[in-house]
Amino acid sequence: MPPGHGQSKSADMSDSEKHLFQTALSRVAAEVEAVMETLLPPPESQVIEAMRYAALAGGKRMRAFLVMESCLVYRVPEKQAARLAATVEFIHTYSLIHDDLPSMDNDDLRRGKPTVHVKWDEATAVLAGDALQTLAFETLTAPQSALDPNTRLRLIKSLAQAVGAMGMVGGQGFDIAAERHGAILGIEDITELQSLKTGQLFRWSAEAGPVVANLDTTAMAEYARALGLAFQVWDDVLDIEGDPAKAGKRLRKDTAAGKATFVALLGMSGAKKHAAGLVDAAIAALDRFGSPAENLRRAARFSINREA
């Protein structure tokens, strides 16, 4: 972000630091996708083909990155962390497939490719999303995800809460209801909405390390709350200022629909300043962890220094 738009010093990101982060992000994406490939069933039906098409279509893999780096901080073995990271990517992909449906956000492009319902049909998209969600929970039941059965139960329960009616799905329902009924949302409303819709899955990802290590999750939860909101504020910025070719999807549709966004409520300059403050809060939450958490700090800075 150019100087003079309210970005704090701690949220600055040099080109070299951005390169270091993107290299680490790409490494995690490749590692986690390899695990996802082994966990996905072979393409023996149209639904499975659609599952694989969506799940292995690339993307930033930010949630997977949070899992891997959280687990690194808490010294969780890398192979175990990669399974947890694959789990959250299956959930995220399911949510994207369903969000893109005509009855929801009605998008025809995702990650630069036709959305699942466009490539196949709506029924296939619904079923592929359903199957990815169940595959995520199946993955968490295996001892390779956590040796202690109580830890596996905790991971499963916390993921169900993060995704369900009091989490991601609840946030999406809030968003749809507000749009369809013409509700006027204030900054507190949209903060709550996005804390559910985006933030809860970020929280589960960042808490994976301390949950598996059976340690306190407070610091990672605070980090994820601020990061998730910063990420969404910047999505609102990019919806107006971004390049569709880099985003791999249609932009400016929220503005055209008159939806309440952080930019609509705060103005462009105010939204950027708010995002920078959230990045500061995310970084401050990691003070106790020292150098092992440096990539998590970079992830916070990157959230408002990205172009897609």
ZAVEXBA-817446 format. One record per residue (C-alpha): residue number from 1; x, y, z. Coordinates in nm, 2 decimals. Layout:
% ZAVEXBA-817446
[site NUM [X Y Z]] ...
//
This chain:
% ZAVEXBA-817446
[site 1 [0.00 0.00 0.00]] [site 2 [0.14 0.34 -0.09]] [site 3 [0.26 0.57 0.20]] [site 4 [0.01 0.82 0.33]] [site 5 [-0.29 0.58 0.35]] [site 6 [-0.28 0.52 0.72]] [site 7 [-0.06 0.21 0.72]] [site 8 [0.15 0.17 1.04]] [site 9 [0.52 0.11 1.04]] [site 10 [0.48 -0.25 1.18]] [site 11 [0.25 -0.33 0.88]] [site 12 [0.50 -0.22 0.62]] [site 13 [0.64 -0.50 0.41]] [site 14 [0.96 -0.47 0.21]] [site 15 [1.00 -0.64 -0.13]] [site 16 [1.25 -0.88 0.02]] [site 17 [1.02 -0.97 0.31]] [site 18 [0.73 -1.02 0.07]] [site 19 [0.95 -1.25 -0.14]] [site 20 [1.05 -1.45 0.17]] [site 21 [0.68 -1.49 0.27]] [site 22 [0.56 -1.58 -0.08]] [site 23 [0.84 -1.85 -0.10]] [site 24 [0.73 -1.99 0.23]] [site 25 [0.36 -1.98 0.13]] [site 26 [0.43 -2.16 -0.20]] [site 27 [0.63 -2.43 -0.02]] [site 28 [0.34 -2.49 0.22]] [site 29 [0.09 -2.49 -0.07]] [site 30 [0.29 -2.76 -0.25]] [site 31 [0.33 -2.97 0.06]] [site 32 [-0.03 -2.95 0.16]] [site 33 [-0.16 -3.01 -0.19]] [site 34 [0.05 -3.33 -0.21]] [site 35 [-0.12 -3.45 0.11]] [site 36 [-0.47 -3.35 -0.02]] [site 37 [-0.40 -3.55 -0.33]] [site 38 [-0.34 -3.86 -0.12]] [site 39 [-0.65 -3.81 0.09]] [site 40 [-0.89 -3.74 -0.20]] [site 41 [-1.05 -4.05 -0.35]] [site 42 [-0.96 -4.15 -0.71]] [site 43 [-1.17 -3.98 -0.98]] [site 44 [-1.42 -4.26 -1.03]] [site 45 [-1.73 -4.05 -1.05]] [site 46 [-1.83 -3.70 -1.17]] [site 47 [-1.87 -3.58 -0.81]] [site 48 [-1.52 -3.69 -0.72]] [site 49 [-1.38 -3.53 -1.04]] [site 50 [-1.55 -3.21 -0.92]] [site 51 [-1.41 -3.25 -0.57]] [site 52 [-1.06 -3.29 -0.71]] [site 53 [-1.10 -3.01 -0.96]] [site 54 [-1.19 -2.76 -0.69]] [site 55 [-0.96 -2.88 -0.41]] [site 56 [-0.65 -2.90 -0.63]] [site 57 [-0.71 -2.58 -0.82]] [site 58 [-0.44 -2.38 -0.64]] [site 59 [-0.50 -2.06 -0.44]] [site 60 [-0.30 -1.89 -0.17]] [site 61 [-0.36 -2.17 0.09]] [site 62 [-0.35 -1.91 0.37]] [site 63 [-0.55 -2.12 0.61]] [site 64 [-0.32 -2.42 0.55]] [site 65 [-0.02 -2.18 0.61]] [site 66 [-0.16 -2.07 0.94]] [site 67 [-0.20 -2.44 1.05]] [site 68 [0.15 -2.53 0.95]] [site 69 [0.31 -2.22 1.11]] [site 70 [0.10 -2.25 1.43]] [site 71 [0.21 -2.61 1.45]] [site 72 [0.57 -2.51 1.40]] [site 73 [0.55 -2.27 1.69]] [site 74 [0.42 -2.55 1.91]] [site 75 [0.66 -2.81 1.78]] [site 76 [0.39 -3.03 1.62]] [site 77 [0.55 -3.28 1.37]] [site 78 [0.53 -3.15 1.02]] [site 79 [0.35 -3.46 0.87]] [site 80 [0.08 -3.43 1.13]] [site 81 [0.05 -3.06 1.07]] [site 82 [0.01 -3.11 0.69]] [site 83 [-0.29 -3.34 0.75]] [site 84 [-0.45 -3.07 0.96]] [site 85 [-0.37 -2.82 0.70]] [site 86 [-0.53 -3.04 0.43]] [site 87 [-0.84 -3.07 0.65]] [site 88 [-0.89 -2.69 0.66]] [site 89 [-0.84 -2.66 0.29]] [site 90 [-1.11 -2.92 0.22]] [site 91 [-1.35 -2.72 0.43]] [site 92 [-1.25 -2.39 0.27]] [site 93 [-1.29 -2.54 -0.08]] [site 94 [-1.64 -2.67 0.01]] [site 95 [-1.73 -2.33 0.13]] [site 96 [-1.61 -2.17 -0.20]] [site 97 [-1.80 -2.42 -0.41]] [site 98 [-2.13 -2.35 -0.23]] [site 99 [-2.07 -1.97 -0.21]] [site 100 [-2.03 -1.96 -0.59]] [site 101 [-2.37 -2.12 -0.65]] [site 102 [-2.64 -1.91 -0.82]] [site 103 [-2.85 -1.92 -0.51]] [site 104 [-2.56 -1.77 -0.31]] [site 105 [-2.30 -1.53 -0.47]] [site 106 [-2.36 -1.65 -0.82]] [site 107 [-2.00 -1.65 -0.94]] [site 108 [-1.88 -1.81 -1.26]] [site 109 [-1.50 -1.78 -1.20]] [site 110 [-1.29 -1.90 -0.91]] [site 111 [-0.90 -1.91 -0.90]] [site 112 [-0.91 -1.82 -1.27]] [site 113 [-1.12 -2.13 -1.37]] [site 114 [-1.49 -2.19 -1.42]] [site 115 [-1.67 -2.25 -1.10]] [site 116 [-1.79 -2.61 -1.03]] [site 117 [-2.15 -2.55 -1.11]] [site 118 [-2.05 -2.38 -1.44]] [site 119 [-1.81 -2.66 -1.54]] [site 120 [-2.07 -2.93 -1.45]] [site 121 [-2.40 -2.84 -1.29]] [site 122 [-2.55 -2.72 -0.96]] [site 123 [-2.63 -3.06 -0.83]] [site 124 [-2.27 -3.18 -0.88]] [site 125 [-2.14 -2.86 -0.71]] [site 126 [-2.36 -2.91 -0.41]] [site 127 [-2.26 -3.28 -0.37]] [site 128 [-1.89 -3.21 -0.43]] [site 129 [-1.90 -2.95 -0.15]] [site 130 [-2.08 -3.18 0.08]] [site 131 [-1.83 -3.46 0.01]] [site 132 [-1.53 -3.23 0.08]] [site 133 [-1.68 -3.13 0.41]] [site 134 [-1.73 -3.49 0.52]] [site 135 [-1.38 -3.58 0.40]] [site 136 [-1.24 -3.31 0.63]] [site 137 [-1.40 -3.46 0.94]] [site 138 [-1.31 -3.81 0.83]] [site 139 [-0.95 -3.70 0.81]] [site 140 [-0.95 -3.57 1.16]] [site 141 [-1.07 -3.90 1.30]] [site 142 [-0.75 -4.08 1.20]] [site 143 [-0.46 -4.13 1.46]] [site 144 [-0.23 -3.96 1.21]] [site 145 [-0.41 -3.63 1.28]] [site 146 [-0.36 -3.66 1.65]] [site 147 [-0.25 -3.96 1.86]] [site 148 [-0.47 -3.87 2.16]] [site 149 [-0.84 -3.95 2.09]] [site 150 [-0.94 -3.66 2.32]] [site 151 [-0.74 -3.42 2.10]] [site 152 [-0.90 -3.56 1.79]] [site 153 [-1.24 -3.50 1.95]] [site 154 [-1.14 -3.14 2.04]] [site 155 [-1.02 -3.07 1.68]] [site 156 [-1.35 -3.22 1.54]] [site 157 [-1.57 -3.03 1.78]] [site 158 [-1.39 -2.70 1.73]] [site 159 [-1.40 -2.73 1.35]] [site 160 [-1.77 -2.81 1.36]] [site 161 [-1.83 -2.50 1.57]] [site 162 [-1.61 -2.28 1.34]] [site 163 [-1.79 -2.40 1.03]] [site 164 [-2.15 -2.43 1.15]] [site 165 [-2.45 -2.21 1.23]] [site 166 [-2.25 -2.01 1.49]] [site 167 [-1.95 -1.98 1.26]] [site 168 [-1.88 -1.97 0.89]] [site 169 [-2.23 -2.08 0.78]] [site 170 [-2.39 -1.84 1.02]] [site 171 [-2.19 -1.56 0.88]] [site 172 [-2.29 -1.64 0.53]] [site 173 [-2.65 -1.66 0.63]] [site 174 [-2.62 -1.32 0.80]] [site 175 [-2.47 -1.18 0.48]] [site 176 [-2.74 -1.32 0.25]] [site 177 [-3.02 -1.21 0.48]] [site 178 [-2.89 -0.86 0.51]] [site 179 [-2.85 -0.83 0.13]] [site 180 [-3.20 -0.97 0.05]] [site 181 [-3.39 -0.77 0.31]] [site 182 [-3.20 -0.45 0.24]] [site 183 [-3.07 -0.43 0.60]] [site 184 [-2.86 -0.13 0.69]] [site 185 [-2.54 -0.27 0.86]] [site 186 [-2.31 -0.06 1.07]] [site 187 [-1.94 -0.12 1.14]] [site 188 [-2.02 -0.35 1.44]] [site 189 [-2.26 -0.56 1.23]] [site 190 [-2.01 -0.61 0.95]] [site 191 [-1.73 -0.69 1.19]] [site 192 [-1.95 -0.96 1.35]] [site 193 [-2.05 -1.09 1.02]] [site 194 [-1.69 -1.12 0.89]] [site 195 [-1.57 -1.26 1.22]] [site 196 [-1.81 -1.55 1.16]] [site 197 [-1.78 -1.58 0.79]] [site 198 [-1.40 -1.56 0.76]] [site 199 [-1.26 -1.53 1.10]] [site 200 [-1.38 -1.86 1.26]] [site 201 [-1.19 -2.07 1.01]] [site 202 [-0.88 -1.86 1.05]] [site 203 [-0.92 -1.91 1.43]] [site 204 [-0.93 -2.29 1.39]] [site 205 [-0.63 -2.28 1.17]] [site 206 [-0.42 -2.07 1.40]] [site 207 [-0.53 -2.27 1.71]] [site 208 [-0.43 -2.61 1.56]] [site 209 [-0.08 -2.59 1.71]] [site 210 [-0.18 -2.52 2.07]] [site 211 [-0.48 -2.76 2.06]] [site 212 [-0.26 -3.05 1.95]] [site 213 [0.00 -2.95 2.20]] [site 214 [-0.27 -2.93 2.47]] [site 215 [-0.17 -2.58 2.56]] [site 216 [-0.36 -2.25 2.59]] [site 217 [-0.50 -2.11 2.27]] [site 218 [-0.57 -1.75 2.38]] [site 219 [-0.27 -1.58 2.20]] [site 220 [-0.34 -1.76 1.87]] [site 221 [-0.71 -1.68 1.89]] [site 222 [-0.63 -1.31 1.94]] [site 223 [-0.39 -1.32 1.65]] [site 224 [-0.65 -1.50 1.42]] [site 225 [-0.93 -1.26 1.51]] [site 226 [-0.73 -0.96 1.41]] [site 227 [-0.58 -1.13 1.10]] [site 228 [-0.91 -1.26 0.97]] [site 229 [-1.07 -0.91 0.99]] [site 230 [-0.76 -0.75 0.83]] [site 231 [-0.78 -1.00 0.55]] [site 232 [-1.15 -0.93 0.49]] [site 233 [-1.10 -0.55 0.50]] [site 234 [-0.83 -0.58 0.24]] [site 235 [-1.06 -0.80 0.03]] [site 236 [-1.31 -0.51 0.03]] [site 237 [-1.03 -0.28 -0.08]] [site 238 [-0.92 -0.52 -0.36]] [site 239 [-1.29 -0.55 -0.47]] [site 240 [-1.26 -0.19 -0.58]] [site 241 [-0.89 -0.13 -0.65]] [site 242 [-0.78 -0.49 -0.75]] [site 243 [-0.70 -0.64 -1.09]] [site 244 [-0.95 -0.92 -1.18]] [site 245 [-0.68 -1.10 -1.37]] [site 246 [-0.47 -1.13 -1.06]] [site 247 [-0.77 -1.20 -0.84]] [site 248 [-0.89 -1.48 -1.06]] [site 249 [-1.25 -1.38 -1.00]] [site 250 [-1.50 -1.11 -1.08]] [site 251 [-1.45 -0.79 -0.88]] [site 252 [-1.66 -0.48 -0.79]] [site 253 [-1.97 -0.70 -0.76]] [site 254 [-2.02 -0.60 -0.39]] [site 255 [-2.02 -0.24 -0.48]] [site 256 [-2.26 -0.30 -0.77]] [site 257 [-2.49 -0.48 -0.53]] [site 258 [-2.48 -0.21 -0.28]] [site 259 [-2.35 -0.44 -0.01]] [site 260 [-2.22 -0.31 0.32]] [site 261 [-1.84 -0.34 0.32]] [site 262 [-1.56 -0.19 0.53]] [site 263 [-1.48 0.05 0.24]] [site 264 [-1.85 0.15 0.20]] [site 265 [-1.87 0.23 0.57]] [site 266 [-1.53 0.37 0.64]] [site 267 [-1.42 0.51 0.30]] [site 268 [-1.11 0.38 0.12]] [site 269 [-0.86 0.57 0.34]] [site 270 [-1.04 0.47 0.66]] [site 271 [-1.06 0.11 0.56]] [site 272 [-0.69 0.09 0.49]] [site 273 [-0.61 0.26 0.82]] [site 274 [-0.84 0.01 1.00]] [site 275 [-0.67 -0.28 0.83]] [site 276 [-0.33 -0.15 0.94]] [site 277 [-0.45 -0.13 1.30]] [site 278 [-0.57 -0.49 1.28]] [site 279 [-0.23 -0.60 1.15]] [site 280 [-0.07 -0.42 1.45]] [site 281 [-0.30 -0.61 1.69]] [site 282 [-0.23 -0.95 1.52]] [site 283 [0.15 -0.89 1.55]] [site 284 [0.12 -0.78 1.91]] [site 285 [-0.06 -1.11 2.00]] [site 286 [0.26 -1.30 1.89]] [site 287 [0.50 -1.11 2.12]] [site 288 [0.56 -1.41 2.35]] [site 289 [0.66 -1.65 2.07]] [site 290 [0.98 -1.48 1.94]] [site 291 [1.14 -1.59 1.61]] [site 292 [0.95 -1.91 1.56]] [site 293 [0.64 -1.70 1.49]] [site 294 [0.81 -1.47 1.23]] [site 295 [0.62 -1.62 0.93]] [site 296 [0.29 -1.56 1.12]] [site 297 [0.39 -1.20 1.15]] [site 298 [0.47 -1.19 0.78]] [site 299 [0.13 -1.34 0.71]] [site 300 [-0.03 -1.05 0.90]] [site 301 [0.16 -0.79 0.70]] [site 302 [0.10 -0.97 0.38]] [site 303 [-0.28 -0.96 0.44]] [site 304 [-0.28 -0.59 0.35]] [site 305 [0.02 -0.59 0.11]] [site 306 [-0.13 -0.84 -0.14]] [site 307 [-0.28 -0.79 -0.48]] [site 308 [-0.52 -1.09 -0.48]] 
//
